[in-house]
């Protein structure tokens, strides 16, 4: 019975889309959003224009229509990097259309990818030392038929394991297009959810932006106020970033409407600064009355802000002085650094802009860039190589006095040999 309902739903949706395409042909003032097929083709074509820094790939197939979940991986000299080297790079991950009827979320992902590729080709330093991964559509079936949920009527943005089912979800399947918040039969039950999590597990994830539409604001990974509130351990970092982003995007932030969202898992499990960016308040119409880039301009500035300061998202220690037995560092990051050690003492917390000197009993400086650790050990661990500087008191480096005395003794010995020869 469910299969029949889904087929009818699919046919009706295709007919509706065909009618809209016929009756709302674009004029000079109207720009049509991508379809699933055109987004896939344009994304693949875009990546092919930058073969030295971009790789297009398909991660798996959707639940019902067997459509590819595709992404583009971007890094400097990417074809020369091993998987280990690529996975170690500080990474920003951007995705769209968890909700298939939120087409502008895919547009934001595509335009940001395009911008980074163009700027990196013109100036490789824009890409140096980091990685970008973009998945325009996490929910291809929903994107294809203009439906919020996936083929199983599951709201993929309520299906992630972290805090799954705690609040703001439904245990009842809905129907397209306004298909509710059905969380699925179990946490992480859907193929699309599993593929997205597996992708993030292969990243050194610093920032995760999941694009949506509907409210035009920023959504936190979980509630920090009211019932079901849970503190965000790295709130100082979040608050700093949100204030900075408000200066460029004008967007305010809020608690999420439901649990089990992708960003709850992104921060909770993968320890990345994770936010939903509601890029537009337009949700249902397949057309917009201005340019797509114009409608997304402020939100793209927020994406740029995160990318251009990626390594500062969290504690980021910079060495400003070093001796044989100590190292002085300054935290230039946007959050605190934790458990700072060079093999001896441990400094539990170094605040933003703080300078400390720590004893050195190792040639490695270790610290955590976040306090929240995530699902695996050492997800936020940073290791920095220090110099091996000899202790001058142990004769490692001769003093100026020692050198002068040695030269004097050599001169005296040479003079004696000459006198002996002359005699």
Secondary structure by P-SEA (a helix, b strand, c coil): caaaaaaaaaaaaaaaaaaaaaaccccccccccccaaaaaaaaaaaaaaccccbbbbbccccccccccccbbbbbcccccccaaaaaaccbbbbcccccccaaaaaaaaaaaaaaaaaaaaacccccccbbbbbbccccaaaaaacccccccccccccccccccccccccccccccccccccccccccccaaaaaaaaaaaaccccbbbbbbccccbbbccccccccccccccaaaaaaaaaaaaaacccbbbbbbcccccccccccccccccccccccccccccccccccccccaaaaaaaaaaaaaacccccbbbbbccccccbbbbbccccbbbccccccccccccccccbbbbbbbcccbbbbbccccccccccccbbbbbbbbcccccccccccaaaaaaaaaaaaaaaaaaaaaaac
